[in-house]
């Protein structure tokens, strides 16, 4: 099945996939459900797409009006495909994106040209390999929480992992968490409370 942009400026664009099984993009219906939850809040946001792979999540955010997207990926093969996908969108997308080859668990400080210092993200997509989370779920939660605390107040981190590996109670109490499940996929929406709130995370809805 073709990987396509679901909605927005680049709706319907076909994205190249990374050959082999090492990169696993979000299923279209799961990606659509996530963006339905995020809604119009995506527009104008600073976004990080970590373990970016094809770049499908970050490109979807870009298509829906994100201000800028940082893509972080370590695989050279995935990086080639990611850059081809971005170039296929045209110059308007390229000026709003930055691609970095780095460890997605610990992205380098992001200081865009013209900015005085690091610009903290407001929306982060975190999509590590299923096996990585399964091997050490506790460490994965610690790393995800550390990333969430680098975000702007009220920012949202969208953490995708395989159903059954983590539950809501596995996350620290000072982080608001909403857990959703779609088939074999589970997604935790994490928000560190701050002066502002996104309104995306609503713990009362549960999972």
C-alpha positions in Angstrom: 0.0 0.0 0.0 1.4 3.4 -1.0 2.5 5.8 1.8 0.6 9.1 1.2 0.2 12.5 2.9 -3.3 12.4 4.4 -4.4 16.0 4.5 -3.3 19.6 4.1 -1.1 21.4 1.6 0.6 18.2 0.3 -2.5 16.0 0.5 -2.3 12.9 -1.7 1.5 13.1 -2.3 3.0 9.7 -2.5 6.1 9.2 -0.2 8.9 6.8 -0.9 9.3 4.0 1.6 12.6 2.6 3.0 13.3 -0.9 1.6 13.4 -3.8 4.0 12.0 -4.2 7.5 14.3 -1.9 9.5 12.0 1.1 9.2 8.4 0.9 10.1 6.3 3.9 9.2 3.0 4.5 11.1 0.1 2.8 9.4 -2.0 5.4 7.6 -5.1 4.8 9.8 -3.0 5.3 13.0 -1.3 8.4 11.6 -4.7 9.8 10.6 -6.1 9.1 14.1 -3.2 10.8 15.8 -3.6 13.9 13.7 -7.3 13.9 14.3 -6.5 14.1 18.0 -3.9 16.9 17.5 -6.3 18.7 15.2 -5.7 22.4 14.2 -3.2 22.7 17.2 -0.4 21.5 14.8 -0.5 24.7 12.8 2.4 27.1 13.5 4.2 24.6 15.8 7.9 23.8 16.1 8.1 20.0 15.4 10.7 17.3 15.8 10.3 14.0 14.0 12.6 11.5 15.8 13.5 8.1 14.3 12.1 9.9 11.3 12.5 7.1 8.7 10.5 8.2 5.6 9.6 11.4 7.4 5.9 10.6 7.1 4.9 12.1 10.5 6.9 15.3 10.1 5.8 15.8 6.5 2.1 15.3 7.6 2.7 18.0 10.2 4.3 20.2 7.6 1.4 19.7 5.3 -1.0 20.8 8.1 0.8 24.1 8.7 3.6 23.3 11.1 6.1 26.3 11.3 9.2 24.1 11.0 10.2 20.5 11.3 13.5 18.9 12.4 13.9 15.4 11.2 16.4 13.2 13.1 17.5 9.8 11.7 20.7 7.7 11.9 20.3 5.2 9.0 21.9 6.5 5.8 19.5 4.5 3.7 16.5 6.1 5.5 18.1 9.5 5.3 18.4 9.2 1.5 14.7 8.3 1.2 13.7 11.1 3.6 15.6 13.7 1.7 14.0 12.5 -1.6 10.6 12.8 0.0 11.3 16.3 1.1 12.7 17.4 -2.2 9.6 16.0 -3.9 7.5 18.5 -2.0 9.3 21.5 -3.4 11.2 24.5 -2.1 8.3 25.7 0.1 8.8 22.6 2.2 12.6 22.6 2.2 12.9 26.0 3.7 10.8 24.9 6.7 12.7 21.7 7.4 16.1 20.6 8.7 17.5 17.0 8.5 20.1 15.8 11.0 21.9 12.5 11.2 22.1 11.8 14.9 20.9 9.6 17.8 17.1 10.3 17.9 17.0 9.7 21.7 19.4 12.6 22.2 18.9 15.2 19.4 21.5 18.0 19.2 20.5 21.5 20.3 18.4 23.0 17.5 19.4 26.7 16.8 17.8 27.7 13.4 19.3 30.4 11.4 18.2 33.8 12.6 17.3 32.5 16.1 19.3 33.6 19.2 19.3 30.1 20.8 17.8 26.7 20.8 14.1 26.7 19.9 12.3 24.1 22.0 9.9 21.9 20.1 6.1 22.1 20.8 5.3 18.8 19.1 7.6 15.7 19.0 6.9 12.5 17.2 8.9 9.7 18.8 8.8 6.4 16.9 11.7 4.1 17.9 11.9 0.5 16.6 9.5 -1.8 18.5 12.3 -4.1 19.5 14.2 -1.2 21.2 11.3 -0.5 23.5 10.5 -4.2 24.1 14.2 -4.8 25.1 14.1 -2.2 27.8 10.7 -0.5 28.5 11.9 1.3 31.6 14.8 2.9 29.9 12.5 3.9 27.0 10.2 5.7 29.4 13.1 7.5 31.0 14.4 8.6 27.6 11.0 9.7 26.4 10.3 11.7 29.5 13.7 13.4 29.2 12.8 14.4 25.7 9.4 15.7 26.8 11.2 17.9 29.4 13.2 19.6 26.6 9.9 20.8 25.1 8.2 24.2 25.3 5.6 24.4 28.1 2.4 22.7 27.2 4.2 20.8 24.3 3.1 17.3 23.3 5.3 14.3 22.7 3.6 11.5 20.7 5.4 8.2 21.6 4.5 5.2 19.4 5.3 1.6 20.5 3.9 -1.9 20.3 0.8 -2.6 22.3 1.5 -4.5 25.6 5.0 -3.1 26.2 4.0 0.0 28.3 1.0 1.2 30.2 0.0 4.6 31.5 1.2 3.8 35.0 4.8 3.3 33.7 5.2 7.0 33.2 6.2 9.5 36.0 3.4 11.3 37.8 4.6 14.8 36.9 3.9 14.1 33.2 0.3 14.1 31.9 -0.3 11.0 29.8 -3.1 9.9 27.6 -2.7 6.4 26.1 -4.5 5.3 23.0 -4.5 1.9 21.2 -5.1 0.9 17.6 -4.6 -2.8 17.0 -1.0 -3.7 17.6 0.0 0.0 17.9 -0.1 2.0 21.2 0.5 5.7 21.4 1.2 7.7 24.5 0.6 11.5 24.3 2.9 13.1 26.9 2.6 16.7 28.1 4.8 18.3 30.8 2.6 20.9 32.6 3.7 24.5 32.2 2.4 28.1 31.9 0.4 27.1 28.9 -1.4 23.9 27.9 -2.1 22.4 24.5 -5.5 21.0 25.4 -4.5 17.8 23.5 -3.8 15.6 26.5 -6.9 14.9 28.5 -6.2 12.3 31.1 -9.9 11.9 31.9 -10.4 10.2 28.5 -8.0 7.4 29.4 -7.4 4.5 27.1 
